[in-house]
């Protein structure tokens, strides 16, 4: 069954529907040393690209041409932690693979945080089209 995230189903609801969160190993295999393209809602629909260095550092750029560095880690329970040095929002979230995308459920706010729509191998251009 495809979950309807527009109706604000939460992480517990996804698990009941048979969608288990990604494990630490799965997340690391997907994003470590790769470039992710994603989206989020902030004053409308926003797009960003971020290089997730295997050493836990990252650099991201959004469609407002804002470039920010930060750090990331994955806890043993599979939660991804993202901390930015600038004014972008920090978060800790569970990751779910749905429709060939990685969707993140923020454990602090109880909201869907962001989606990784595309994962490219290695360090790629951060230009957002």
C-alpha positions in Angstrom: 0.0 0.0 0.0 1.4 3.4 -1.0 1.3 5.8 2.0 -0.4 9.2 1.6 2.1 11.6 3.1 -0.1 14.5 2.2 -2.5 13.3 4.9 0.3 13.7 7.4 0.8 10.0 8.2 3.5 9.8 10.7 6.5 7.4 11.1 4.5 5.0 13.3 1.8 4.8 10.7 4.3 4.0 8.0 5.7 1.2 10.1 2.2 -0.2 10.6 1.8 -0.2 6.8 5.0 -2.2 6.4 7.4 0.5 5.6 10.4 0.1 8.0 12.9 2.9 8.4 16.2 2.5 6.8 19.0 1.1 8.9 22.3 2.8 9.7 24.1 0.6 7.2 21.5 1.3 4.4 21.7 5.1 4.9 25.5 5.0 5.0 25.6 3.0 1.7 23.2 5.4 0.0 24.6 8.8 1.0 28.2 8.5 2.2 30.6 10.2 -0.2 27.7 11.0 -2.6 25.8 14.1 -3.7 22.1 14.2 -2.9 19.4 16.4 -4.5 16.4 17.1 -2.5 13.5 19.3 -1.7 11.7 20.9 1.2 9.0 23.4 2.0 10.1 26.9 3.1 8.4 30.0 1.6 7.3 27.6 -1.2 8.9 24.6 -2.7 12.7 24.7 -2.4 15.4 22.5 -4.0 19.0 21.9 -2.8 22.1 19.8 -3.6 24.4 18.6 -0.9 27.7 16.6 -1.0 27.8 14.2 2.0 31.5 13.5 2.6 32.3 10.2 4.2 34.1 11.9 7.0 30.8 13.4 8.3 31.2 16.9 6.7 28.9 18.3 4.1 28.3 21.3 1.9 25.0 22.3 0.4 23.5 24.8 -2.0 19.9 25.7 -2.5 17.9 27.3 -5.3 18.3 30.7 -3.5 22.1 30.3 -4.2 22.8 29.9 -0.4 25.9 27.9 0.2 26.3 26.3 3.7 28.7 23.8 5.3 27.7 21.4 8.1 28.1 17.9 9.5 26.1 14.8 9.4 26.0 11.4 11.3 23.9 8.3 11.5 23.0 6.9 14.9 22.9 3.2 15.6 19.1 3.3 15.5 19.2 4.6 11.9 18.4 8.3 12.6 20.2 10.8 10.4 21.4 13.9 12.2 22.1 17.1 10.2 23.8 20.2 11.7 24.4 23.3 9.6 27.0 26.0 10.4 24.8 28.7 8.9 21.1 29.5 9.2 19.7 26.3 7.6 17.7 24.2 10.0 19.3 21.3 11.9 17.3 18.1 12.3 17.3 14.4 13.4 15.1 12.1 11.4 14.1 8.6 10.5 14.6 7.7 6.8 12.1 5.8 4.7 12.5 4.7 1.1 9.2 5.4 -0.7 8.7 5.6 -4.5 12.5 5.5 -5.2 13.0 8.6 -2.9 14.3 8.9 0.7 11.8 10.7 2.9 12.8 12.0 6.3 10.5 12.1 9.3 11.7 14.7 11.9 11.6 13.2 15.3 11.5 16.6 17.1 8.8 18.3 15.1 6.8 15.2 14.1 6.7 16.5 10.5 8.1 15.3 7.2 11.4 17.2 6.9 12.9 16.7 3.5 13.2 14.3 0.6 16.3 13.0 -1.2 15.0 12.7 -4.8 18.3 11.8 -6.4 21.6 10.4 -5.2 24.7 10.8 -7.5 27.9 8.8 -6.9 30.8 11.0 -5.6 31.2 14.7 -5.4 29.1 16.5 -8.1 28.4 20.1 -9.0 26.2 21.8 -6.4 24.5 23.9 -9.1 20.7 23.8 -8.6 18.8 24.1 -11.9 
